[in-house]
Amino acid sequence: MSDDGTPFDVSQLRDVAMAHAKLAFDELCTEHRMHLSREVERMQRAFTARRRIIDRVGLGAVRSHRLHALAEEENAWNDQLAGNREPMPEFNLLLALQVKGGANG
């Protein structure tokens, strides 16, 4: 409660806190996108290398089976990646304190 006995305006506290947190959140989003970009490049190179190896070794039926399994693995990885593309922020008020000065200082 404030000095006049009215309760705190929690929505105002939330707005102020979110304004302060926006810069940090934006920086984290940028880092997240860069990390995902590096991960996509790394995995694309890995899938390409595995595909080339499969194409070189084994009988036709075996190669076909392995390529099919690799395609399924790549699709599963892409589906998982799609779910991780956009961060989902969660912002909860855990504690709100009002600090008042004492009579002596």
C-alpha positions as CSV (number, residue, x, y, z in Angstrom):
1,M,0.0,0.0,0.0
2,S,1.1,3.5,-0.6
3,D,1.3,6.4,1.9
4,D,-2.4,7.2,1.4
5,G,-3.4,3.6,2.0
6,T,-4.2,2.8,-1.6
7,P,-2.8,-0.4,-3.1
8,F,0.1,-0.4,-5.5
9,D,-0.7,-0.3,-9.2
10,V,0.8,-3.6,-10.2
11,S,0.2,-2.9,-13.9
12,Q,2.3,0.2,-13.7
13,L,5.1,-1.7,-11.9
14,R,4.9,-4.3,-14.7
15,D,5.1,-1.7,-17.5
16,V,8.2,0.0,-15.9
17,A,9.9,-3.4,-15.4
18,M,9.2,-4.5,-18.9
19,A,10.6,-1.2,-20.3
20,H,13.8,-1.9,-18.4
21,A,13.9,-5.5,-19.5
22,K,13.3,-4.9,-23.2
23,L,16.9,-4.0,-24.1
24,A,18.2,-7.2,-22.4
25,F,15.5,-9.3,-24.0
26,D,16.3,-7.9,-27.5
27,E,20.0,-8.7,-27.0
28,L,19.2,-12.2,-26.0
29,C,17.0,-12.6,-29.0
30,T,19.8,-11.5,-31.3
31,E,22.2,-14.0,-29.7
32,H,19.6,-16.7,-30.0
33,R,19.1,-16.0,-33.7
34,M,22.9,-16.0,-34.4
35,H,23.2,-19.3,-32.5
36,L,20.4,-20.9,-34.5
37,S,22.0,-19.6,-37.7
38,R,25.3,-21.2,-36.9
39,E,23.5,-24.4,-35.8
40,V,21.6,-24.6,-39.1
41,E,24.8,-24.2,-41.1
42,R,26.6,-26.8,-39.1
43,M,23.7,-29.3,-39.4
44,Q,23.3,-28.7,-43.1
45,R,27.0,-29.5,-43.7
46,A,26.6,-32.6,-41.5
47,F,23.6,-33.9,-43.4
48,T,25.3,-33.1,-46.8
49,A,28.4,-35.0,-45.7
50,R,26.4,-38.0,-44.5
51,R,24.4,-38.0,-47.8
52,R,27.6,-38.1,-49.8
53,I,29.0,-41.0,-47.8
54,I,25.8,-43.0,-48.1
55,D,25.9,-42.4,-51.9
56,R,29.3,-43.9,-52.1
57,V,28.9,-47.1,-50.1
58,G,26.6,-50.2,-50.3
59,L,24.2,-51.8,-52.6
60,G,21.4,-49.7,-54.2
61,A,18.7,-51.0,-51.9
62,V,20.8,-50.3,-48.8
63,R,21.7,-46.8,-50.1
64,S,18.0,-46.1,-50.7
65,H,17.1,-47.3,-47.2
66,R,19.8,-45.2,-45.6
67,L,19.0,-42.1,-47.6
68,H,15.4,-42.5,-46.6
69,A,16.3,-42.8,-42.9
70,L,18.6,-39.8,-43.2
71,A,15.8,-37.7,-44.8
72,E,13.5,-38.7,-41.9
73,E,16.1,-37.6,-39.4
74,E,16.6,-34.3,-41.2
75,N,12.9,-33.7,-41.3
76,A,12.6,-34.4,-37.6
77,W,15.5,-32.0,-36.9
78,N,13.9,-29.3,-39.0
79,D,10.6,-29.7,-37.2
80,Q,12.3,-29.4,-33.8
81,L,14.2,-26.3,-35.1
82,A,11.0,-24.7,-36.2
83,G,9.7,-24.9,-32.7
84,N,12.8,-23.2,-31.3
85,R,12.9,-20.3,-33.8
86,E,11.0,-17.6,-31.8
87,P,11.7,-17.1,-28.1
88,M,8.6,-17.0,-25.9
89,P,9.2,-14.5,-23.1
90,E,7.6,-15.0,-19.8
91,F,7.5,-12.1,-17.4
92,N,6.1,-12.7,-13.9
93,L,6.1,-10.3,-10.9
94,L,7.7,-12.2,-8.1
95,L,8.0,-9.5,-5.4
96,A,7.1,-5.8,-5.1
97,L,8.5,-3.8,-2.2
98,Q,8.0,-0.3,-1.1
99,V,10.9,1.2,0.9
100,K,10.1,4.1,3.1
101,G,12.5,6.3,5.0
102,G,12.4,6.3,8.7
103,A,11.5,9.3,10.9
104,N,15.3,9.7,11.8
105,G,16.6,9.6,8.3
